[in-house]
Amino acid sequence: PTWPVHRCRSVMGPKSKKKDPNAPTLLPEDTYLRAKKLIELTKGQMKQPKGELTQEEWCIPPGFHSTPELKETIKFWQKCAIVQHTERGMKVPSRMKTVEDPSKCAKKTYPRKEVQDLFKFIKTMNKQATKRTGQFLKQLEKKEGKETKRETLLKQVKDVDELMNEELRNARKFVERQELFEKKYMIGSKLGEQGPKKNALILIEQSDIQMAWVDETKDEIVKFINGVIEPETETFNLALFSSSAVTTWCPQFQNKADPKKGLADSIKWLNKNFTAKSCAAQAWPPDWTAALHKFIAEGVALPWRIYLCCSRSPEGKSEEILELMASLRNSTDSPAKGEPVLPINIVAFDPSIVGNEDEKAFFTEVGGPQGSFLIDTSAEDLVALDKMLKAVQVKRKQLDKLNKKLDKMEDLSERVAEDRALLQMQIALNNMLSNDLELCDWALKNEAEPPPPDI
């Protein structure tokens, strides 16, 4: 059988008409001149980076920036396409937003083939420039990361240094406020700076509470004996009073110059009998009444001044003691012409009574108008100061550690600023190429015929 033959017709439409390579194509004149100049200068080649990126690695090397075709345009894009009022006379390069406006964008016709070649050149160059911009950005970010770590470390150093100095200032203020290292207390005694001509009585509480300040009490008494009794007072005595007894160094006031029972023996007796162990055996409070009656009684040589070391006021017996002191002062004559009756210089050692107005009132009244009252908190103050200085020491070690770490880190602040400037210029050059690429693309896609020549 014979099969019919069918002729197939193409379903594809007619081929698009190939555009004339010599067809006149409108393109902004400044874009054309820049592109031609770039072809002439760069030959389509961009310098490949070797190590650190510098201005020589810009997509358009700095040696070409001063050419007339590029100078003003580069300046315009370097300032982020912003024209300052003082530079309002600057010739602004053509841009896409003004390309349709003949008054703002002067255009000329060029053969389509030539515009296509310019487009290809700028497209390649713009692609390379975009890649180079990324390289400059990566270089900057790497340095910025290191510099950010360094700046964070610098802030830590500053903060630790300020904290350390603040703690030192607080320690100094504490020392000044508590008079810790005052000469009058370091060399002299809190019991007083002057002694009577004779009959000075040093009365010391012996109790389980006073046990905590045995060393501080001895220190004050020894300084007082050596600094005041030795040069000023002829006779004196020491006594310990507790809840069970009153114990004296000598049965009566003793001459300080006695070769056997003099100053040295009194200190020896104090060190032997006033110890933490002997205090621990005596319950608080001590018997104040028994102590006062022992030394202020008829037929007994009256002390010209009493120097009392104790912990705090006797709990529950304060009123009784105050009444007794008032009665003794009213019924006792002055030991010598011009001398006060029973003045008492008191040093209390319990820091818990600091700021307690009742304690202050009690001891002030017991001391009398010619007496004195101080609270010795030096033991607790030294502990507090030691804690402060240890805190400073910790900060000092921390600061040294941070500084050692800082010494190993390179200061990249200047190089970061340089790299930032390099990147800004690279971006400006990249933007210039991108803008010219858009203009060339617009020219190739623009089907509008050029205006007829004037007749």
C-alpha positions as CSV (number, residue, x, y, z in Angstrom):
1,P,0.0,0.0,0.0
2,T,1.1,3.5,-0.6
3,W,1.1,5.8,2.4
4,P,0.2,9.5,1.9
5,V,3.1,11.9,2.6
6,H,2.3,15.0,4.7
7,R,4.6,17.9,4.7
8,C,5.3,19.4,8.2
9,R,5.4,23.1,8.7
10,S,7.5,24.7,11.3
11,V,5.6,25.7,14.5
12,M,8.4,28.1,15.5
13,G,7.9,31.8,14.8
14,P,10.1,33.8,12.6
15,K,13.6,34.4,13.9
16,S,14.1,37.8,15.6
17,K,15.7,40.3,13.4
18,K,19.4,40.7,14.1
19,K,20.1,44.2,15.2
20,D,22.4,46.3,13.1
21,P,25.8,46.5,14.7
22,N,26.2,50.0,13.2
23,A,22.9,51.2,14.4
24,P,23.2,54.5,16.2
25,T,22.8,54.0,20.0
26,L,22.3,56.7,22.5
27,L,24.7,56.7,25.5
28,P,25.6,59.4,28.0
29,E,28.8,61.0,26.7
30,D,30.7,61.0,30.0
31,T,30.0,57.2,30.4
32,Y,31.4,56.6,27.0
33,L,34.5,58.6,27.7
34,R,35.1,57.0,31.0
35,A,34.8,53.5,29.6
36,K,37.1,54.2,26.7
37,K,39.7,55.7,29.1
38,L,39.5,52.7,31.4
39,I,40.1,50.4,28.4
40,E,43.1,52.4,27.5
41,L,44.5,52.5,31.0
42,T,43.8,49.1,32.4
43,K,43.7,47.0,29.2
44,G,41.0,45.0,30.9
45,Q,43.4,43.7,33.5
46,M,43.2,44.1,37.3
47,K,46.3,43.7,39.5
48,Q,46.1,40.4,41.4
49,P,46.7,40.7,45.2
50,K,49.8,39.4,46.9
51,G,49.4,39.3,50.6
52,E,48.0,42.4,52.3
53,L,45.6,44.5,50.1
54,T,46.7,48.1,49.6
55,Q,45.5,51.0,47.4
56,E,47.4,49.4,44.6
57,E,44.9,46.6,44.6
58,W,41.9,48.9,44.0
59,C,40.0,47.9,40.9
60,I,41.2,51.2,39.5
61,P,44.7,51.9,40.7
62,P,45.3,55.3,42.4
63,G,47.7,56.4,39.6
64,F,44.6,56.7,37.2
65,H,42.4,58.7,39.6
66,S,43.7,62.1,38.5
67,T,42.9,61.6,34.8
68,P,40.3,64.3,33.7
69,E,37.7,61.6,32.7
70,L,37.8,60.0,36.1
71,K,38.8,62.6,38.7
72,E,35.5,64.3,39.4
73,T,33.4,61.2,39.1
74,I,35.6,59.3,41.6
75,K,35.3,62.2,43.9
76,F,31.5,62.2,43.5
77,W,31.1,58.5,44.3
78,Q,33.7,58.7,47.2
79,K,31.3,61.1,48.9
80,C,28.5,58.6,48.5
81,A,26.9,60.5,45.6
82,I,26.3,63.6,47.7
83,V,27.3,67.0,46.5
84,Q,28.1,69.5,49.3
85,H,26.6,73.0,49.1
86,T,30.1,74.4,48.8
87,E,30.7,72.2,45.7
88,R,27.4,72.8,44.0
89,G,29.3,73.7,40.8
90,M,30.7,70.1,40.5
91,K,30.0,68.3,37.3
92,V,27.8,65.4,38.3
93,P,28.2,62.1,36.4
94,S,25.2,60.7,34.5
95,R,23.0,58.3,36.5
96,M,20.0,56.2,35.8
97,K,17.6,58.5,37.5
98,T,18.6,61.4,35.2
99,V,19.2,59.5,31.9
100,E,15.8,60.3,30.5
101,D,16.2,64.0,31.2
102,P,18.2,65.7,28.3
103,S,18.9,68.8,30.5
104,K,20.7,66.7,33.1
105,C,22.2,64.0,30.9
106,A,24.0,64.8,27.7
107,K,23.9,61.8,25.3
108,K,25.5,61.0,22.0
109,T,25.0,58.3,19.4
110,Y,27.6,55.6,19.0
111,P,27.6,52.4,16.9
112,R,25.7,49.7,18.7
113,K,28.7,47.3,18.3
114,E,31.0,49.8,20.1
115,V,28.5,50.2,23.0
116,Q,28.2,46.4,23.2
117,D,32.0,46.2,23.6
118,L,32.0,48.8,26.3
119,F,29.2,46.9,28.0
120,K,31.1,43.7,28.0
121,F,34.3,45.4,29.2
122,I,32.5,47.2,32.1
123,K,30.6,44.1,33.0
124,T,33.8,42.1,33.4
125,M,35.5,44.9,35.3
126,N,32.5,45.3,37.6
127,K,32.4,41.6,38.3
128,Q,36.1,41.8,39.2
129,A,35.5,44.9,41.3
130,T,32.7,43.3,43.2
131,K,35.0,40.4,44.1
132,R,37.8,42.8,45.1
133,T,35.4,44.7,47.3
134,G,34.6,41.4,49.1
135,Q,38.4,40.8,49.6
136,F,38.8,44.3,51.1
137,L,35.8,43.7,53.3
138,K,37.2,40.4,54.5
139,Q,40.5,41.9,55.3
140,L,38.9,44.7,57.3
141,E,36.5,42.3,59.2
142,K,39.5,40.1,60.2
143,K,41.4,43.1,61.7
144,E,38.2,44.5,63.2
145,G,37.5,41.2,65.0
146,K,41.0,41.2,66.5
147,E,40.8,44.9,67.4
148,T,37.3,44.4,69.0
149,K,38.8,41.7,71.2
150,R,41.6,44.0,72.1
151,E,39.2,46.9,72.9
152,T,37.1,44.6,75.1
153,L,40.3,43.6,76.9
154,L,41.2,47.3,77.3
155,K,37.8,48.0,78.9
156,Q,38.3,45.1,81.3
157,V,41.7,46.4,82.3
158,K,40.2,49.9,82.8
159,D,37.3,48.5,84.9
160,V,39.5,46.3,87.1
161,D,42.0,49.2,87.5
162,E,39.1,51.5,88.6
163,L,37.7,48.9,91.0
164,M,41.2,48.3,92.5
165,N,41.8,52.0,93.0
166,E,38.3,52.5,94.5
167,E,39.0,49.7,97.0
168,L,42.4,51.3,97.8
169,R,40.7,54.6,98.4
170,N,38.1,53.0,100.6
171,A,40.9,51.3,102.6
172,R,42.7,54.6,103.1
173,K,39.5,56.3,104.2
174,F,38.8,53.4,106.6
175,V,42.3,53.8,108.1
176,E,41.9,57.5,108.5
177,R,38.4,57.2,110.0
178,Q,39.5,54.5,112.5
179,E,42.8,56.3,113.2
180,L,44.5,52.9,112.8
181,F,48.0,54.2,112.3
182,E,47.9,57.5,114.1
183,K,51.2,58.2,115.8
184,K,49.6,58.9,119.1
185,Y,48.1,55.4,119.2
186,M,51.0,53.6,117.5
187,I,53.5,54.9,120.0
188,G,51.3,56.3,122.7
189,S,48.4,54.5,124.5
190,K,44.7,55.0,124.3
191,L,44.7,55.1,128.1
192,G,46.0,58.6,128.0
193,E,49.0,60.8,127.3
194,Q,49.5,62.1,130.8
195,G,49.8,60.5,134.2
196,P,49.4,61.8,137.8
197,K,52.4,62.6,139.9
198,K,51.7,59.5,142.0
199,N,49.2,56.7,142.8
200,A,48.1,55.7,139.3
201,L,45.9,52.5,139.3
202,I,45.7,50.3,136.2
203,L,42.5,48.2,136.6
204,I,42.0,45.3,134.1
205,E,38.9,43.2,133.5
206,Q,39.6,39.5,133.6
207,S,36.7,37.6,131.9
208,D,35.8,35.1,129.2
209,I,34.7,38.0,127.0
210,Q,37.8,40.1,127.5
211,M,39.8,37.0,126.6
212,A,39.3,37.9,122.9
213,W,41.4,41.1,123.3
214,V,44.1,40.0,125.7
215,D,47.0,40.9,123.3
216,E,45.5,44.3,122.5
217,T,44.9,45.1,126.2
218,K,48.5,44.2,127.1
219,D,49.8,46.3,124.2
220,E,47.9,49.4,125.5
221,I,49.1,48.9,129.1
222,V,52.8,48.3,128.2
223,K,52.8,51.4,126.0
224,F,51.2,53.3,128.8
225,I,53.7,52.1,131.5
226,N,56.7,52.9,129.3
227,G,55.4,56.1,127.8
228,V,53.5,57.7,130.7
229,I,54.2,56.1,134.0
230,E,58.0,55.8,133.5
231,P,58.6,59.5,132.9
232,E,55.7,61.1,134.9
233,T,54.4,59.0,137.8
234,E,56.3,58.1,141.0
235,T,54.0,55.2,142.3
236,F,51.5,53.0,140.6
237,N,49.8,49.6,140.9
238,L,48.1,47.0,138.6
239,A,45.0,45.0,139.4
240,L,42.9,42.3,137.7
241,F,39.2,42.2,138.7
242,S,36.9,39.3,137.8
243,S,33.6,37.8,139.0
244,S,35.3,36.0,141.8
245,A,38.3,38.2,143.0
246,V,40.4,41.3,142.7
247,T,44.1,40.5,142.3
248,T,46.8,43.1,142.6
249,W,50.4,43.2,141.6
250,C,51.5,44.8,144.9
251,P,49.5,45.2,148.1
252,Q,49.8,49.0,147.8
253,F,51.1,51.6,145.3
254,Q,54.6,50.7,144.4
255,N,57.5,53.0,143.6
256,K,58.4,52.6,139.9
257,A,62.2,52.9,140.7
258,D,62.2,49.9,143.1
259,P,65.0,47.6,141.8
260,K,63.0,44.5,142.5
261,K,59.4,45.6,142.2
262,G,59.7,48.3,139.5
263,L,58.3,48.8,136.0
264,A,59.9,45.6,134.5
265,D,58.4,43.4,137.2
266,S,54.9,44.9,136.7
267,I,55.0,44.0,133.0
268,K,56.3,40.5,133.9
269,W,53.4,40.1,136.4
270,L,50.9,41.3,133.8
271,N,52.2,38.8,131.1
272,K,52.1,35.9,133.6
273,N,48.7,36.6,135.2
274,F,46.7,38.2,132.4
275,T,46.4,35.5,129.7
276,A,43.7,34.0,127.5
277,K,43.6,30.9,129.7
278,S,43.2,32.8,133.0
279,C,40.4,34.9,131.4
280,A,38.6,31.9,130.1
281,A,38.2,30.6,133.6
282,Q,36.3,33.7,134.7
283,A,32.6,34.2,133.8
284,W,31.4,37.6,132.6
285,P,30.5,40.1,134.1
286,P,33.2,40.9,136.6
287,D,32.5,42.3,140.0
288,W,32.8,46.1,139.5
289,T,31.6,46.9,143.0
290,A,34.2,44.7,144.7
291,A,37.0,46.3,142.6
292,L,35.9,49.9,143.5
293,H,35.4,49.2,147.2
294,K,38.9,47.6,147.4
295,F,40.7,50.7,146.2
296,I,38.2,53.4,147.4
297,A,37.7,52.8,151.1
298,E,38.5,54.4,154.4
299,G,42.2,53.9,155.4
300,V,43.3,53.0,151.9
301,A,45.6,55.2,149.8
302,L,43.3,56.8,147.2
303,P,44.3,56.5,143.6
304,W,44.8,59.9,141.9
305,R,43.6,58.5,138.6
306,I,42.3,55.1,137.5
307,Y,43.0,53.6,134.1
308,L,40.4,51.0,133.3
309,C,40.5,48.3,130.6
310,C,37.3,46.4,130.1
311,S,35.0,44.7,127.5
312,R,31.7,46.6,128.0
313,S,29.3,47.7,130.8
314,P,28.2,45.0,133.3
315,E,24.9,43.7,132.1
316,G,22.0,44.4,134.6
317,K,24.3,46.3,137.0
318,S,24.9,49.6,135.2
319,E,22.6,51.6,137.4
320,E,24.1,50.2,140.5
321,I,27.6,51.0,139.4
322,L,26.6,54.6,138.4
323,E,25.0,55.2,141.8
324,L,28.1,53.8,143.6
325,M,30.4,56.1,141.6
326,A,28.3,59.1,142.4
327,S,28.3,58.2,146.1
328,L,32.0,57.6,146.2
329,R,32.8,60.9,144.5
330,N,30.5,62.8,146.9
331,S,32.0,61.2,150.0
332,T,35.6,61.3,149.0
333,D,38.0,64.2,149.3
334,S,40.5,65.2,146.6
335,P,43.8,63.3,147.0
336,A,45.7,66.5,146.6
337,K,45.1,70.2,146.1
338,G,43.9,70.9,142.6
339,E,43.4,67.2,141.8
340,P,40.0,65.8,140.6
341,V,38.2,63.2,142.6
342,L,38.3,59.7,141.1
343,P,38.9,60.5,137.4
344,I,38.8,57.3,135.3
345,N,40.3,56.9,131.8
346,I,38.4,54.0,130.2
347,V,39.3,51.9,127.2
348,A,36.6,49.3,126.2
349,F,37.5,46.6,123.7
350,D,34.1,45.1,122.6
351,P,33.4,46.4,119.1
352,S,29.7,45.6,119.4
353,I,29.2,48.7,121.6
354,V,30.3,51.1,118.8
355,G,27.4,53.4,118.2
356,N,25.5,52.3,121.3
357,E,24.4,55.4,123.1
358,D,23.6,53.6,126.4
359,E,27.1,52.3,126.6
360,K,28.6,55.7,125.8
361,A,26.5,57.4,128.4
362,F,27.4,54.7,131.0
363,F,31.2,55.0,130.5
364,T,31.1,58.8,130.2
365,E,29.4,59.0,133.6
366,V,31.7,56.4,135.2
367,G,34.8,58.3,133.8
368,G,33.6,61.5,135.4
369,P,34.2,65.1,134.2
370,Q,38.0,64.8,134.2
371,G,38.0,61.2,132.8
372,S,38.0,59.9,129.2
373,F,36.4,57.0,127.2
374,L,37.5,55.3,124.0
375,I,36.6,52.1,122.3
376,D,39.6,50.1,120.9
377,T,38.4,48.3,117.8
378,S,41.9,47.9,116.4
379,A,41.8,44.1,116.3
380,E,38.6,44.1,114.2
381,D,39.8,47.1,112.2
382,L,42.9,45.2,111.2
383,V,40.9,42.2,110.2
384,A,38.6,44.4,108.1
385,L,41.6,46.2,106.6
386,D,43.3,42.9,105.8
387,K,40.2,41.8,103.9
388,M,40.2,45.1,101.9
389,L,43.9,44.7,101.0
390,K,43.4,41.1,100.0
391,A,40.6,42.2,97.7
392,V,43.0,44.8,96.2
393,Q,45.6,42.0,95.9
394,V,43.1,39.8,94.0
395,K,42.4,42.8,91.6
396,R,46.1,43.4,91.2
397,K,46.7,39.8,90.1
398,Q,43.7,40.0,87.8
399,L,45.0,43.2,86.3
400,D,48.5,41.7,85.8
401,K,47.0,38.7,84.0
402,L,44.9,41.0,81.8
403,N,47.9,43.2,81.0
404,K,50.0,40.2,80.1
405,K,47.3,39.1,77.7
406,L,47.1,42.6,76.3
407,D,50.8,42.7,75.7
408,K,50.5,39.7,73.4
409,M,47.8,41.5,71.3
410,E,48.8,43.8,68.5
411,D,47.3,47.3,68.4
412,L,45.5,47.3,65.0
413,S,43.5,50.5,65.5
414,E,45.5,52.4,62.9
415,R,45.5,49.6,60.4
416,V,41.7,49.1,60.9
417,A,41.3,52.8,60.1
418,E,43.5,52.5,57.0
419,D,41.6,49.4,55.8
420,R,38.3,51.1,56.4
421,A,39.5,54.0,54.2
422,L,40.7,51.5,51.5
423,L,37.3,49.7,51.6
424,Q,35.4,53.0,51.3
425,M,37.3,54.0,48.2
426,Q,37.0,50.5,46.7
427,I,33.2,50.6,47.2
428,A,33.1,54.1,45.6
429,L,35.0,52.7,42.5
430,N,32.7,49.7,42.4
431,N,29.6,51.9,42.5
432,M,31.0,54.0,39.7
433,L,31.4,50.9,37.5
434,S,28.0,49.5,38.5
435,N,26.4,52.8,37.5
436,D,28.1,52.9,34.1
437,L,27.2,49.3,33.5
438,E,23.5,50.2,34.1
439,L,23.8,53.1,31.7
440,C,25.3,50.9,29.0
441,D,22.6,48.3,29.6
442,W,20.0,51.0,29.3
443,A,21.5,52.2,26.0
444,L,21.4,48.7,24.5
445,K,17.8,48.1,25.5
446,N,16.6,51.5,24.5
447,E,14.7,51.2,21.2
448,A,14.1,54.9,20.9
449,E,15.4,56.4,17.7
450,P,17.8,59.2,17.9
451,P,16.3,62.6,17.2
452,P,16.4,63.7,13.5
453,P,19.1,66.2,12.6
454,D,18.3,69.9,12.5
455,I,17.7,71.2,9.0
